Amino acid sequence: MTSRRWGEQTPVPGNQHDRSQNTDNRQADRSQNQDDRSQDIDNRQDDRQDFARDQQDDRQEFYDDNSWGWGHGYGHGYGGALMAGIVLGAAVASLPSNHTTVYVSGAPYYYSGGVYYQQAPSGSGYQVVQAPAGADVQQLPDQTINVNVEGDTYQYSNGAYYKEKPPEQKDGKPSYEVVKPPEGATVQQIPKDAKKEKIGGDDYLVYGETYYKPFYSGSSVVYMVVAKPDGATG
């Protein structure tokens, strides 16, 4: 018979096995957590790479849609609804129902939502024309931007420049007069149907009778109204 000293504990079968099993479980949990963290890192890295590729694709698509194709990447396009409009010379069978009639030097023009029409030379239907200087309208297009030139402020939309006129009556509303595009006016977008023209080695965009000179402002391209250059064909 084996004797046992005072205070000595008798080993309990199974305790050592349980402790070993618990250790193994903790190690397995740590290993799984490490694997999960590694997978999360990989997933985030994949997401960042996918996002970067998407951005690059978007930039390339924008360039493809808006570049002149002259090798310098200038773009001229509509800015959402801001530059919405029908191209100059477009023919329509009838006028919009909400049009108003304005007169410039006795000639009638028909105005609706920033677009101006005249009767077609054939007498049948109407055609889109450039906003005529001197036209006086009661309501601006839905979206315009402010353009400052030598201290004067103009409202700009779709190639047209408006100057606010004070109301004729004390409690009346102001009206807006179409003015000749002021030289030096600089905008970020011009109508999409502006024509490309190279004059004396310089690049211009021509919208109706207005000449724009594109140049870089930081990383963006802007367009400045300039005088009709010598040698212009228009």
Backbone as CSV, one residue per row, in Angstrom:
resi,resn,N_x,N_y,N_z,CA_x,CA_y,CA_z,C_x,C_y,C_z
1,MET,0.859,-1.191,0.000,0.000,0.000,0.000,0.893,1.239,0.000
2,THR,0.578,2.159,-0.953,1.412,3.366,-1.088,0.925,4.419,-0.121
3,SER,1.864,4.977,0.632,1.510,6.026,1.603,1.514,7.380,0.930
4,ARG,0.760,8.346,1.445,0.674,9.696,0.892,0.932,10.702,1.989
5,ARG,1.846,11.677,1.692,2.227,12.668,2.691,1.125,13.707,2.819
6,TRP,1.130,14.374,3.986,0.131,15.405,4.271,0.229,16.547,3.256
7,GLY,-0.899,16.954,2.648,-0.933,18.066,1.686,-0.731,17.641,0.261
8,GLU,-0.333,16.403,0.073,-0.096,15.942,-1.297,-1.433,15.636,-1.954
9,GLN,-1.611,16.183,-3.215,-2.875,15.974,-3.912,-2.792,14.742,-4.783
10,THR,-3.895,14.077,-4.789,-3.964,12.886,-5.633,-4.348,13.294,-7.046
11,PRO,-3.559,12.969,-8.067,-3.886,13.343,-9.450,-5.267,12.849,-9.801
12,VAL,-6.022,13.744,-10.484,-7.364,13.384,-10.929,-7.276,13.015,-12.395
13,PRO,-7.631,11.834,-12.739,-7.538,11.408,-14.148,-8.375,12.336,-15.034
14,GLY,-7.797,12.718,-16.177,-8.522,13.548,-17.146,-8.191,15.020,-17.062
15,ASN,-7.695,15.541,-15.928,-7.389,16.976,-15.829,-6.273,17.386,-16.786
16,GLN,-5.243,16.578,-16.852,-4.111,16.896,-17.730,-4.564,16.896,-19.189
17,HIS,-5.430,15.941,-19.504,-5.932,15.873,-20.876,-6.785,17.105,-21.212
18,ASP,-7.620,17.567,-20.244,-8.461,18.743,-20.471,-7.615,19.993,-20.675
19,ARG,-6.580,20.129,-19.825,-5.717,21.308,-19.983,-5.041,21.299,-21.339
20,SER,-4.584,20.184,-21.780,-3.934,20.080,-23.086,-4.921,20.420,-24.209
21,GLN,-6.156,19.932,-24.042,-7.165,20.202,-25.062,-7.494,21.698,-25.127
22,ASN,-7.575,22.329,-23.916,-7.851,23.764,-23.891,-6.741,24.563,-24.559
23,THR,-5.510,24.151,-24.298,-4.368,24.824,-24.931,-4.442,24.698,-26.439
24,ASP,-4.756,23.490,-26.887,-4.870,23.281,-28.331,-5.989,24.145,-28.916
25,ASN,-7.098,24.250,-28.191,-8.214,25.058,-28.690,-7.849,26.526,-28.787
26,ARG,-7.136,27.032,-27.752,-6.728,28.444,-27.785,-5.768,28.706,-28.935
27,GLN,-4.857,27.785,-29.162,-3.922,27.949,-30.269,-4.657,27.931,-31.606
28,ALA,-5.664,27.045,-31.699,-6.434,26.979,-32.941,-7.221,28.276,-33.165
29,ASP,-7.786,28.833,-32.051,-8.525,30.087,-32.158,-7.619,31.218,-32.600
30,ARG,-6.409,31.276,-32.001,-5.471,32.333,-32.384,-5.082,32.202,-33.848
31,SER,-4.866,30.976,-34.272,-4.500,30.747,-35.661,-5.627,31.155,-36.606
32,GLN,-6.896,30.841,-36.213,-8.041,31.216,-37.049,-8.213,32.728,-37.098
33,ASN,-8.034,33.380,-35.932,-8.152,34.841,-35.898,-7.095,35.490,-36.778
34,GLN,-5.888,34.930,-36.725,-4.816,35.471,-37.551,-5.133,35.295,-39.034
35,ASP,-5.687,34.118,-39.365,-6.072,33.882,-40.756,-7.167,34.860,-41.188
36,ASP,-8.152,35.110,-40.280,-9.237,36.041,-40.606,-8.705,37.454,-40.833
37,ARG,-7.774,37.875,-39.941,-7.216,39.223,-40.110,-6.448,39.325,-41.423
38,SER,-5.702,38.285,-41.741,-4.953,38.278,-42.994,-5.888,38.354,-44.196
39,GLN,-7.026,37.622,-44.113,-7.989,37.658,-45.204,-8.632,39.028,-45.335
40,ASP,-8.920,39.662,-44.177,-9.503,40.998,-44.198,-8.548,41.988,-44.851
41,ILE,-7.269,41.882,-44.525,-6.266,42.768,-45.119,-6.212,42.571,-46.621
42,ASP,-6.231,41.290,-47.043,-6.204,41.000,-48.476,-7.439,41.559,-49.173
43,ASN,-8.601,41.419,-48.507,-9.835,41.921,-49.106,-9.809,43.439,-49.243
44,ARG,-9.314,44.124,-48.190,-9.245,45.586,-48.267,-8.278,46.031,-49.355
45,GLN,-7.167,45.310,-49.477,-6.210,45.646,-50.516,-6.830,45.450,-51.901
46,ASP,-7.588,44.345,-52.067,-8.261,44.113,-53.348,-9.279,45.209,-53.634
47,ASP,-10.013,45.637,-52.562,-10.999,46.698,-52.746,-10.327,47.993,-53.178
48,ARG,-9.183,48.318,-52.545,-8.472,49.543,-52.918,-7.987,49.475,-54.358
49,GLN,-7.489,48.321,-54.762,-7.015,48.178,-56.129,-8.164,48.286,-57.125
50,ASP,-9.314,47.663,-56.769,-10.476,47.763,-57.648,-10.942,49.209,-57.762
51,PHE,-10.964,49.938,-56.627,-11.382,51.332,-56.631,-10.447,52.174,-57.499
52,ALA,-9.135,51.936,-57.361,-8.161,52.689,-58.153,-8.346,52.406,-59.643
53,ARG,-8.607,51.122,-59.979,-8.833,50.794,-61.388,-10.101,51.462,-61.911
54,ASP,-11.146,51.483,-61.079,-12.391,52.136,-61.494,-12.174,53.627,-61.747
55,GLN,-11.413,54.275,-60.860,-11.141,55.699,-61.048,-10.375,55.940,-62.342
56,GLN,-9.382,55.099,-62.596,-8.601,55.244,-63.815,-9.484,55.050,-65.039
57,ASP,-10.368,54.042,-64.981,-11.276,53.802,-66.100,-12.199,54.995,-66.311
58,ASP,-12.698,55.586,-65.195,-13.577,56.751,-65.307,-12.847,57.933,-65.932
59,ARG,-11.587,58.152,-65.493,-10.825,59.261,-66.061,-10.578,59.050,-67.548
60,GLN,-10.254,57.805,-67.927,-9.998,57.527,-69.330,-11.264,57.695,-70.159
61,GLU,-12.404,57.246,-69.602,-13.668,57.389,-70.309,-14.011,58.863,-70.495
62,PHE,-13.777,59.683,-69.446,-14.037,61.116,-69.564,-13.155,61.734,-70.641
63,TYR,-11.864,61.330,-70.652,-10.946,61.877,-71.647,-11.396,61.487,-73.048
64,ASP,-11.765,60.201,-73.220,-12.186,59.732,-74.536,-13.420,60.472,-75.018
65,ASP,-14.348,60.771,-74.097,-15.591,61.430,-74.474,-15.400,62.903,-74.754
66,ASN,-14.400,63.559,-74.115,-14.318,65.015,-74.160,-13.092,65.580,-74.843
67,SER,-12.123,64.750,-75.177,-10.894,65.317,-75.739,-11.123,65.820,-77.149
68,TRP,-10.382,66.829,-77.527,-10.454,67.349,-78.884,-9.889,66.349,-79.882
69,GLY,-8.957,65.535,-79.411,-8.255,64.672,-80.343,-7.122,65.392,-81.046
70,TRP,-6.716,66.551,-80.515,-5.603,67.287,-81.118,-4.296,67.034,-80.391
71,GLY,-4.316,66.110,-79.444,-3.066,65.757,-78.792,-2.827,66.450,-77.474
72,HIS,-3.687,67.410,-77.082,-3.431,68.104,-75.821,-4.509,67.862,-74.787
73,GLY,-5.550,67.115,-75.156,-6.522,66.692,-74.157,-7.477,67.761,-73.681
74,TYR,-7.561,68.904,-74.381,-8.572,69.871,-73.985,-9.949,69.248,-74.190
75,GLY,-10.894,69.611,-73.355,-12.248,69.079,-73.518,-13.256,70.204,-73.500
76,HIS,-14.323,70.015,-74.223,-15.410,70.978,-74.134,-16.690,70.192,-74.131
77,GLY,-17.484,70.381,-73.088,-18.676,69.546,-72.985,-19.752,70.198,-72.158
78,TYR,-20.839,69.514,-72.079,-21.951,69.961,-71.274,-21.671,69.625,-69.820
79,GLY,-22.069,70.462,-68.895,-21.950,70.166,-67.478,-23.301,69.745,-66.941
80,GLY,-23.709,68.530,-67.199,-25.020,68.055,-66.764,-26.105,68.906,-67.397
81,ALA,-27.100,69.277,-66.591,-28.206,70.068,-67.120,-27.789,71.504,-67.397
82,LEU,-26.662,71.932,-66.828,-26.248,73.328,-66.955,-26.102,73.735,-68.407
83,MET,-25.462,72.859,-69.208,-25.197,73.215,-70.583,-26.166,72.538,-71.550
84,ALA,-27.277,72.015,-71.009,-28.220,71.336,-71.879,-28.793,72.312,-72.891
85,GLY,-29.008,71.858,-74.090,-29.550,72.702,-75.125,-29.457,72.001,-76.457
86,ILE,-30.152,72.531,-77.450,-30.124,71.957,-78.786,-29.031,72.659,-79.568
87,VAL,-28.362,71.934,-80.436,-27.237,72.501,-81.165,-27.711,73.591,-82.123
88,LEU,-26.826,74.541,-82.388,-27.152,75.626,-83.296,-27.514,75.068,-84.665
89,GLY,-28.542,75.667,-85.261,-28.965,75.246,-86.591,-29.941,74.092,-86.601
90,ALA,-30.172,73.465,-85.446,-31.103,72.338,-85.397,-32.503,72.812,-85.796
91,ALA,-33.188,72.005,-86.599,-34.521,72.355,-87.084,-35.585,71.665,-86.238
92,VAL,-36.634,72.402,-85.938,-37.778,71.831,-85.212,-39.049,72.194,-85.977
93,ALA,-40.011,71.300,-85.918,-41.253,71.542,-86.649,-42.130,72.563,-85.948
94,SER,-42.087,72.565,-84.604,-42.930,73.488,-83.849,-42.185,73.962,-82.617
95,LEU,-42.625,75.061,-82.063,-41.989,75.644,-80.897,-42.476,74.969,-79.618
96,PRO,-41.653,75.002,-78.557,-42.135,74.491,-77.260,-43.371,75.261,-76.813
97,SER,-44.239,74.591,-76.107,-45.508,75.215,-75.716,-45.309,76.380,-74.747
98,ASN,-44.192,76.376,-74.012,-43.972,77.420,-73.004,-43.064,78.533,-73.510
99,HIS,-42.949,78.701,-74.813,-42.036,79.717,-75.338,-42.620,81.121,-75.155
100,THR,-41.724,82.093,-75.162,-42.137,83.499,-75.190,-41.476,84.152,-76.397
101,THR,-42.066,85.237,-76.858,-41.536,85.947,-78.028,-40.806,87.201,-77.566
102,VAL,-39.592,87.385,-78.049,-38.813,88.593,-77.752,-38.392,89.207,-79.085
103,TYR,-38.233,90.521,-79.079,-37.883,91.225,-80.310,-36.514,91.892,-80.139
104,VAL,-35.715,91.771,-81.158,-34.419,92.428,-81.195,-34.324,93.165,-82.529
105,SER,-34.251,94.488,-82.460,-34.237,95.327,-83.671,-35.419,95.005,-84.578
106,GLY,-36.557,94.723,-83.956,-37.778,94.466,-84.713,-37.938,93.038,-85.182
107,ALA,-36.906,92.206,-85.028,-36.983,90.820,-85.487,-37.449,89.925,-84.343
108,PRO,-38.413,89.034,-84.608,-38.899,88.165,-83.529,-37.985,86.957,-83.299
109,TYR,-37.788,86.649,-82.031,-37.110,85.429,-81.605,-38.027,84.726,-80.606
110,TYR,-37.866,83.446,-80.510,-38.712,82.651,-79.623,-37.815,81.972,-78.599
111,TYR,-38.146,82.191,-77.336,-37.267,81.782,-76.237,-37.963,80.758,-75.360
112,SER,-37.217,79.700,-75.018,-37.753,78.690,-74.099,-36.594,77.980,-73.402
113,GLY,-36.522,78.129,-72.078,-35.541,77.395,-71.288,-34.097,77.607,-71.691
114,GLY,-33.754,78.823,-72.114,-32.371,79.107,-72.487,-32.054,78.859,-73.938
115,VAL,-33.022,78.389,-74.721,-32.808,78.127,-76.143,-33.598,79.159,-76.950
116,TYR,-32.970,79.661,-78.029,-33.584,80.678,-78.879,-33.835,80.102,-80.266
117,TYR,-34.988,80.484,-80.825,-35.387,79.993,-82.145,-35.755,81.175,-83.030
118,GLN,-35.597,80.959,-84.341,-36.146,81.848,-85.339,-36.846,80.993,-86.385
119,GLN,-37.752,81.643,-87.110,-38.407,80.900,-88.182,-37.364,80.521,-89.228
120,ALA,-37.464,79.298,-89.734,-36.510,78.816,-90.725,-36.625,79.640,-92.005
121,PRO,-35.514,79.821,-92.740,-35.547,80.606,-93.978,-36.589,80.110,-94.979
122,SER,-36.865,78.807,-94.933,-37.865,78.257,-95.849,-39.280,78.671,-95.478
123,GLY,-39.449,79.204,-94.255,-40.770,79.579,-93.787,-41.513,78.444,-93.141
124,SER,-40.934,77.250,-93.184,-41.567,76.082,-92.580,-40.748,75.619,-91.393
125,GLY,-41.320,75.654,-90.202,-40.610,75.239,-89.010,-39.690,76.325,-88.479
126,TYR,-38.814,75.922,-87.535,-37.943,76.864,-86.843,-36.557,76.252,-86.694
127,GLN,-35.592,77.113,-86.440,-34.241,76.624,-86.213,-33.625,77.298,-84.996
128,VAL,-32.728,76.578,-84.340,-32.049,77.088,-83.149,-30.971,78.076,-83.571
129,VAL,-30.916,79.225,-82.882,-29.925,80.253,-83.180,-29.193,80.644,-81.902
130,GLN,-28.081,81.334,-82.077,-27.352,81.837,-80.914,-28.183,82.914,-80.225
131,ALA,-28.062,82.964,-78.893,-28.805,83.978,-78.139,-28.482,85.362,-78.693
132,PRO,-29.486,86.126,-79.139,-29.224,87.425,-79.766,-28.994,88.520,-78.733
133,ALA,-27.899,89.240,-78.877,-27.639,90.356,-77.972,-28.773,91.358,-78.078
134,GLY,-29.275,91.801,-76.937,-30.380,92.745,-76.894,-31.696,92.105,-76.519
135,ALA,-31.765,90.769,-76.571,-32.995,90.098,-76.156,-33.214,90.303,-74.664
136,ASP,-34.436,90.600,-74.298,-34.777,90.869,-72.891,-35.763,89.798,-72.442
137,VAL,-35.354,88.987,-71.446,-36.219,87.898,-70.988,-36.529,88.090,-69.509
138,GLN,-37.654,87.543,-69.101,-38.086,87.684,-67.714,-37.544,86.589,-66.809
139,GLN,-37.117,85.497,-67.405,-36.668,84.369,-66.591,-35.402,83.776,-67.188
140,LEU,-34.408,83.556,-66.319,-33.163,82.925,-66.743,-33.378,81.431,-66.949
141,PRO,-32.474,80.782,-67.663,-32.515,79.315,-67.708,-32.455,78.730,-66.299
142,ASP,-32.839,77.474,-66.184,-32.930,76.850,-64.859,-31.620,76.920,-64.093
143,GLN,-30.505,76.763,-64.773,-29.206,76.784,-64.093,-28.266,77.719,-64.827
144,THR,-27.684,78.642,-64.070,-26.688,79.550,-64.618,-25.524,79.628,-63.638
145,ILE,-24.413,80.155,-64.120,-23.275,80.416,-63.240,-22.901,81.887,-63.350
146,ASN,-22.376,82.439,-62.283,-21.922,83.825,-62.286,-20.540,83.921,-62.905
147,VAL,-20.367,84.894,-63.760,-19.068,85.160,-64.388,-18.735,86.622,-64.138
148,ASN,-17.578,86.872,-63.557,-17.145,88.236,-63.258,-16.088,88.686,-64.255
149,VAL,-16.319,89.855,-64.824,-15.370,90.432,-65.783,-15.186,91.895,-65.435
150,GLU,-13.995,92.236,-64.961,-13.644,93.620,-64.633,-14.706,94.275,-63.746
151,GLY,-15.137,93.555,-62.745,-16.065,94.113,-61.775,-17.527,93.962,-62.121
152,ASP,-17.832,93.527,-63.336,-19.218,93.309,-63.734,-19.557,91.832,-63.596
153,THR,-20.780,91.549,-63.200,-21.239,90.171,-63.021,-22.262,89.825,-64.086
154,TYR,-22.056,88.683,-64.713,-22.965,88.180,-65.735,-23.454,86.801,-65.308
155,GLN,-24.640,86.447,-65.798,-25.130,85.081,-65.635,-24.905,84.359,-66.964
156,TYR,-24.312,83.190,-66.854,-23.906,82.464,-68.062,-24.609,81.117,-68.140
157,SER,-25.072,80.778,-69.342,-25.673,79.467,-69.566,-25.662,79.156,-71.055
158,ASN,-25.105,77.992,-71.394,-25.172,77.469,-72.755,-24.714,78.471,-73.810
159,GLY,-23.606,79.144,-73.523,-23.029,80.067,-74.494,-23.619,81.462,-74.465
160,ALA,-24.624,81.694,-73.630,-25.265,83.010,-73.556,-24.891,83.704,-72.257
161,TYR,-24.718,85.028,-72.343,-24.369,85.850,-71.194,-25.505,86.845,-70.954
162,TYR,-25.973,86.879,-69.701,-27.103,87.736,-69.338,-26.653,88.782,-68.321
163,LYS,-27.221,89.963,-68.459,-26.971,91.043,-67.507,-28.309,91.423,-66.864
164,GLU,-28.331,91.406,-65.535,-29.573,91.730,-64.845,-29.919,93.203,-65.014
165,LYS,-31.208,93.461,-65.257,-31.717,94.833,-65.379,-32.658,95.110,-64.213
166,PRO,-32.581,96.281,-63.627,-33.474,96.585,-62.495,-34.926,96.597,-62.947
167,PRO,-35.842,96.297,-62.040,-37.269,96.287,-62.412,-37.740,97.680,-62.818
168,GLU,-38.684,97.723,-63.738,-39.220,99.003,-64.193,-40.098,99.640,-63.116
169,GLN,-40.722,98.801,-62.303,-41.542,99.303,-61.212,-40.877,98.992,-59.882
170,LYS,-41.209,99.766,-58.891,-40.546,99.654,-57.596,-40.664,98.262,-57.001
171,ASP,-41.823,97.651,-57.100,-42.033,96.339,-56.518,-42.008,95.222,-57.575
172,GLY,-41.480,95.556,-58.737,-41.440,94.583,-59.820,-40.218,93.670,-59.739
173,LYS,-40.158,92.731,-60.664,-39.031,91.805,-60.724,-38.038,92.254,-61.785
174,PRO,-36.762,91.946,-61.600,-35.783,92.326,-62.617,-35.960,91.489,-63.881
175,SER,-35.453,91.976,-64.982,-35.404,91.208,-66.214,-33.928,90.977,-66.553
176,TYR,-33.668,90.231,-67.614,-32.298,89.856,-67.946,-32.085,90.055,-69.439
177,GLU,-31.059,90.804,-69.751,-30.764,91.127,-71.146,-29.582,90.299,-71.637
178,VAL,-29.748,89.726,-72.802,-28.629,89.025,-73.433,-27.634,90.070,-73.917
179,VAL,-26.382,89.892,-73.557,-25.343,90.828,-73.979,-24.318,90.090,-74.832
180,LYS,-23.576,90.844,-75.586,-22.492,90.266,-76.372,-21.487,89.634,-75.414
181,PRO,-21.024,88.424,-75.685,-20.075,87.782,-74.769,-18.890,88.712,-74.482
182,PRO,-18.683,89.055,-73.220,-17.628,90.026,-72.889,-16.236,89.414,-72.996
183,GLU,-15.354,90.100,-73.674,-13.979,89.623,-73.785,-13.363,89.501,-72.390
184,GLY,-12.685,88.410,-72.163,-12.088,88.152,-70.863,-12.933,87.255,-69.993
185,ALA,-14.205,87.056,-70.352,-15.046,86.133,-69.581,-14.447,84.737,-69.675
186,THR,-14.305,84.088,-68.534,-13.676,82.767,-68.480,-14.645,81.783,-67.850
187,VAL,-14.886,80.697,-68.562,-15.830,79.681,-68.092,-15.166,78.309,-68.186
188,GLN,-15.721,77.364,-67.439,-15.173,76.014,-67.425,-15.804,75.113,-68.468
189,GLN,-16.950,75.491,-68.987,-17.642,74.670,-69.972,-18.268,75.551,-71.032
190,ILE,-18.235,75.057,-72.263,-18.886,75.746,-73.364,-19.757,74.731,-74.097
191,PRO,-20.680,75.191,-74.930,-21.569,74.243,-75.607,-20.793,73.195,-76.408
192,LYS,-21.351,72.010,-76.419,-20.679,70.880,-77.039,-20.516,71.040,-78.539
193,ASP,-21.401,71.818,-79.168,-21.314,71.953,-80.617,-20.412,73.099,-81.056
194,ALA,-19.606,73.643,-80.133,-18.595,74.614,-80.539,-17.638,73.960,-81.526
195,LYS,-17.242,74.711,-82.540,-16.404,74.167,-83.611,-14.926,74.409,-83.323
196,LYS,-14.124,73.424,-83.681,-12.681,73.561,-83.508,-12.088,74.324,-84.701
197,GLU,-11.191,75.234,-84.400,-10.556,76.000,-85.477,-9.130,76.345,-85.070
198,LYS,-8.212,76.128,-85.982,-6.808,76.481,-85.739,-6.490,77.705,-86.585
199,ILE,-6.046,78.767,-85.931,-5.776,80.032,-86.603,-4.377,80.498,-86.222
200,GLY,-3.513,80.665,-87.204,-2.155,81.139,-86.932,-1.406,80.261,-85.962
201,GLY,-1.674,78.974,-85.994,-0.982,78.045,-85.102,-1.604,77.916,-83.733
202,ASP,-2.646,78.708,-83.445,-3.317,78.638,-82.149,-4.656,77.917,-82.283
203,ASP,-5.065,77.269,-81.198,-6.323,76.522,-81.168,-7.430,77.385,-80.585
204,TYR,-8.583,77.367,-81.246,-9.754,78.093,-80.769,-10.966,77.172,-80.835
205,LEU,-11.979,77.540,-80.069,-13.294,76.932,-80.196,-14.265,78.059,-80.523
206,VAL,-15.125,77.826,-81.508,-16.011,78.871,-82.002,-17.451,78.424,-81.801
207,TYR,-18.217,79.239,-81.113,-19.628,78.965,-80.917,-20.405,80.133,-81.487
208,GLY,-21.087,79.903,-82.598,-21.750,81.000,-83.279,-20.716,82.015,-83.740
209,GLU,-20.790,83.204,-83.180,-19.828,84.250,-83.523,-18.841,84.512,-82.373
210,THR,-18.824,83.635,-81.406,-17.970,83.824,-80.229,-16.754,82.922,-80.304
211,TYR,-15.578,83.513,-80.073,-14.321,82.767,-80.095,-13.827,82.568,-78.663
212,TYR,-13.452,81.337,-78.379,-12.902,80.982,-77.071,-11.476,80.476,-77.249
213,LYS,-10.619,80.890,-76.322,-9.241,80.404,-76.294,-9.096,79.505,-75.074
214,PRO,-8.792,78.222,-75.274,-8.632,77.333,-74.124,-7.228,77.430,-73.534
215,PHE,-7.149,77.295,-72.233,-5.843,77.229,-71.579,-6.010,76.516,-70.254
216,TYR,-4.878,76.089,-69.712,-4.909,75.366,-68.442,-4.890,76.345,-67.269
217,SER,-5.742,76.055,-66.296,-5.717,76.735,-65.006,-5.510,75.650,-63.958
218,GLY,-4.273,75.511,-63.508,-3.934,74.358,-62.668,-4.011,73.104,-63.515
219,SER,-4.785,72.145,-63.091,-4.934,70.900,-63.843,-6.207,70.889,-64.680
220,SER,-6.974,71.987,-64.656,-8.239,72.055,-65.383,-8.100,72.947,-66.612
221,VAL,-8.958,72.702,-67.591,-9.005,73.529,-68.785,-10.153,74.513,-68.662
222,VAL,-9.896,75.778,-68.949,-10.927,76.802,-68.949,-10.916,77.484,-70.314
223,TYR,-11.964,78.263,-70.571,-12.146,78.867,-71.889,-12.420,80.348,-71.726
224,MET,-11.637,81.163,-72.437,-11.765,82.614,-72.323,-12.300,83.185,-73.618
225,VAL,-13.272,84.094,-73.477,-13.788,84.809,-74.643,-12.708,85.762,-75.128
226,VAL,-12.430,85.705,-76.432,-11.412,86.591,-77.018,-12.005,87.268,-78.243
227,ALA,-11.330,88.330,-78.682,-11.749,89.009,-79.902,-11.539,88.066,-81.093
228,LYS,-12.307,88.285,-82.116,-12.171,87.469,-83.320,-10.751,87.624,-83.860
229,PRO,-10.002,86.525,-83.926,-8.597,86.652,-84.325,-8.440,86.930,-85.822
230,ASP,-7.355,87.595,-86.167,-7.039,87.817,-87.572,-6.861,86.481,-88.276
231,GLY,-7.410,86.368,-89.450,-7.299,85.113,-90.190,-8.444,84.172,-89.951
232,ALA,-9.399,84.549,-89.098,-10.540,83.682,-88.843,-11.390,83.597,-90.111
233,THR,-11.909,82.423,-90.362,-12.687,82.211,-91.580,-14.138,82.622,-91.419
234,GLY,-14.629,82.668,-90.170,-16.034,82.956,-89.941,-16.366,84.434,-90.112
